[in-house]
Amino acid sequence: MAKHDSRSRKRRPARSGSRAGKSAPRRSAVVAPPAARAPSAARGAGAAAERPQAPWHPLPLSELLILVGAIATVIGLSRSRHGFAAGGPTLLAGVGAVLIGTVEVALREHRGGYRSHTLILSLLPVIVFHTAVVLIVAAFVSPPRALTIGLLPVDVALFAILFKLLRARFADARRERNFAAGR
């Protein structure tokens, strides 16, 4: 009972010179005032909370592409047990469809300021670049391990540049989105 009384005293308005009055400012500093919470509440409601719509809006094309790609990937994986020729093309088509649909949604949300997909959008070009270089070299000679290690600084630099540019683009889009929602 005494513990309950001490907790309830802390919630009451502070008296000058009392122990409860000394702890009250610390409690109020932890909880944000309603004015500070209002922008986040406004962000969660209205036009700012809606996902950017695709140009083909009524048709969920990207989502259908991801679904069909996932089904094709499962079919390709099950058929590839009998050899790559049996399920390989279906597997590659499925993975490609999922990749295209996912990148489209991520790029649209990122450029619209809805959700940051900076990491995936900056990592994908690095993966494509690295894979292309290794495949081109492999077409002529057996790629040495030193090639992968030599490409690592280039990959890191490319990733850092893309990450910085994409993060700045998202911050600008987020500001524009919040400004438009505030009108």
HELIX and SHEET records of a PDB file:
HELIX    1   1 ALA A    2  ARG A   11  1                                  10    
HELIX    2   2 ARG A   19  VAL A   30  1                                  12    
HELIX    3   3 PRO A   34  GLY A   44  1                                  11    
HELIX    4   4 GLY A   46  ALA A   49  5                                   4    
HELIX    5   5 LEU A   61  ARG A   79  1                                  19    
HELIX    6   6 SER A   80  HIS A   82  5                                   3    
HELIX    7   7 PHE A   84  ARG A  111  1                                  28    
HELIX    8   8 THR A  118  PHE A  140  1                                  23    
HELIX    9   9 ARG A  145  GLY A  182  1                                  38    
END                                                                             
